[in-house]
């Protein structure tokens, strides 16, 4: 993980979220193959360097979601905890100053998995801006 992803993981690895998950099941990009739900997944969805001044100004968007096999409501409760942990909060990112973290859009959907079970997803896109 890069420095931002370590900071994002640390912000999500808080008691309110891990208690709802039944443990610290927070993954970057993809969950462990045999991991039972619920869990949280985050991944970079866009953005990059601004290239508008000599500093290393970075503007990224991360998708962060809770996934549950219990219900859409349970996934939504995880999403609410994610929002509380990230929206308008300051992430600790080694070597950078995080001056903007905001949830921009949310989503919810369900998918039927090959084994016939349903996975409920609820999350959002978070714009994270950093400068060195």
Secondary structure, DSSP 8 states (H G I E B T S, - for coil): --HHHHHHHHHH-SHHHHHHHTS--EEESS--TT--S-EEEEEEEEEEE--SSSS--EEEEEEEEEEESS-HHHHHHHHHHHHHHHTT-----TTSEEEEEEEEEEEEEEEE-TTS-EEEEEEEEEEEEEE-
